[in-house]
Amino acid sequence: MLTIENLYFSYTGSAPWLLENVDFHLAGGEYISIVGNNGSGKSTLLKIILGFLKPVSGTVTRRARRIGYVPQRSASDASFPITVEEVIHSYGKLLHLKKIDVDQVLSVTGMEGYKKQLMGSLSGGQHQKVLIARALMGSPDLLILDEPSTGVDLTSQRDIYKELDTLHKDKGVTILAVEHNLAEAGKVSDRLYHVEHGHGHLCSVRHYIEEYIEKEGGHV
Ligand SMILES: Nc1ncnc2c1ncn2[C@@H]1O[C@H](COP(=O)(O)OP(=O)(O)OP(=O)(O)O)[C@@H](O)[C@H]1O
């Protein structure tokens, strides 16, 4: 679905590298969460994968038919006066979809009852559920999310990861997400991709937690 080979990236275009000699492979049907400290380059890697940024060197091969993207939530999202149904309609137009059934789109994450509401009036969890529903328009085979549960209460976090788990397990959607929420994402991801000091490696959730406990002297 996605292969990265020998990727180097920095915002200046030269060393020191933010991402250095990165290799990554995401197979169809997998769910991988990208984890690592603040500033380690996770969102940057996602932007390179999405084609928003160009690697300085190395290759990114995308084999997905269609990619759905849920961006990181920003404070400005709440102040823009747009309703839920307008968000769905405008995205459908962007995708050149011939028919847009707003109720059907929103029903995937149980948000059809909120279509007349302003985006800014939704709670953090409701907002993310609308963005996930939007990202699923046009039936993407790869769903990419940047910190899907930021600013979301615990109950809504569980709802969101339950939905991601269903999409992954029942509908076969391949998922790649930048994550800080290991408590929830760890339960549903197949593996983690740990970005640290410019390098990345795949590991199991268990291995990552053990490594973390060792470094932090026994505290998670
Ligand atoms: N447009 C930019 N121009 C220059 N530097 C940037 C830009 N965007 C990000 N950076 C820097 O690149 C580094 C990595 O940022 P990035 O957002 O990829 O990290 P992250 O791992 O996603 O962090 P977090 O967990 O805090 O979201 C940071 O030092 C950041 O300040």
Ligand as a Chemical Component Dictionary entry (heavy atoms), coordinates in Angstrom:
data_LIG
# 
_chem_comp.id                   LIG 
_chem_comp.type                 NON-POLYMER 
_chem_comp.pdbx_formal_charge   0 
_chem_comp.three_letter_code    LIG 
# 
loop_
_chem_comp_atom.comp_id 
_chem_comp_atom.atom_id 
_chem_comp_atom.alt_atom_id 
_chem_comp_atom.type_symbol 
_chem_comp_atom.charge 
_chem_comp_atom.model_Cartn_x 
_chem_comp_atom.model_Cartn_y 
_chem_comp_atom.model_Cartn_z 
_chem_comp_atom.pdbx_ordinal 
LIG N1  N1  N 0 7.017  24.163 8.364  1  
LIG C1  C1  C 0 8.062  23.980 9.173  2  
LIG N2  N2  N 0 9.196  24.685 9.021  3  
LIG C2  C2  C 0 10.264 24.490 9.808  4  
LIG N3  N3  N 0 10.302 23.608 10.833 5  
LIG C3  C3  C 0 9.188  22.881 11.033 6  
LIG C4  C4  C 0 8.016  23.022 10.230 7  
LIG N4  N4  N 0 7.077  22.164 10.667 8  
LIG C5  C5  C 0 7.639  21.502 11.706 9  
LIG N5  N5  N 0 8.897  21.928 11.926 10 
LIG C6  C6  C 0 9.827  21.436 12.959 11 
LIG O1  O1  O 0 10.133 20.085 12.656 12 
LIG C7  C7  C 0 10.219 19.334 13.869 13 
LIG C8  C8  C 0 9.272  18.141 13.788 14 
LIG O2  O2  O 0 7.931  18.618 13.762 15 
LIG P1  P1  P 0 6.699  17.607 13.634 16 
LIG O3  O3  O 0 5.462  18.439 13.694 17 
LIG O4  O4  O 0 6.891  16.726 12.467 18 
LIG O5  O5  O 0 6.882  16.747 14.967 19 
LIG P2  P2  P 0 5.899  15.731 15.670 20 
LIG O6  O6  O 0 6.674  14.516 16.007 21 
LIG O7  O7  O 0 4.676  15.536 14.843 22 
LIG O8  O8  O 0 5.560  16.544 16.996 23 
LIG P3  P3  P 0 4.273  16.536 17.951 24 
LIG O9  O9  O 0 4.244  15.212 18.626 25 
LIG O10 O10 O 0 4.578  17.647 18.900 26 
LIG O11 O11 O 0 3.056  16.817 17.101 27 
LIG C9  C9  C 0 9.922  20.293 15.022 28 
LIG O12 O12 O 0 11.149 20.732 15.570 29 
LIG C10 C10 C 0 9.178  21.419 14.339 30 
LIG O13 O13 O 0 9.409  22.640 15.005 31 
# 
loop_
_chem_comp_bond.comp_id 
_chem_comp_bond.atom_id_1 
_chem_comp_bond.atom_id_2 
_chem_comp_bond.value_order 
_chem_comp_bond.pdbx_ordinal 
LIG N1  C1  SING 1  
LIG C1  N2  SING 2  
LIG C1  C4  DOUB 3  
LIG N2  C2  DOUB 4  
LIG C2  N3  SING 5  
LIG N3  C3  DOUB 6  
LIG C3  C4  SING 7  
LIG C3  N5  SING 8  
LIG C4  N4  SING 9  
LIG N4  C5  DOUB 10 
LIG C5  N5  SING 11 
LIG N5  C6  SING 12 
LIG C6  O1  SING 13 
LIG C6  C10 SING 14 
LIG O1  C7  SING 15 
LIG C7  C8  SING 16 
LIG C7  C9  SING 17 
LIG C8  O2  SING 18 
LIG O2  P1  SING 19 
LIG P1  O3  DOUB 20 
LIG P1  O4  SING 21 
LIG P1  O5  SING 22 
LIG O5  P2  SING 23 
LIG P2  O6  DOUB 24 
LIG P2  O7  SING 25 
LIG P2  O8  SING 26 
LIG O8  P3  SING 27 
LIG P3  O9  DOUB 28 
LIG P3  O10 SING 29 
LIG P3  O11 SING 30 
LIG C9  O12 SING 31 
LIG C9  C10 SING 32 
LIG C10 O13 SING 33 
# 
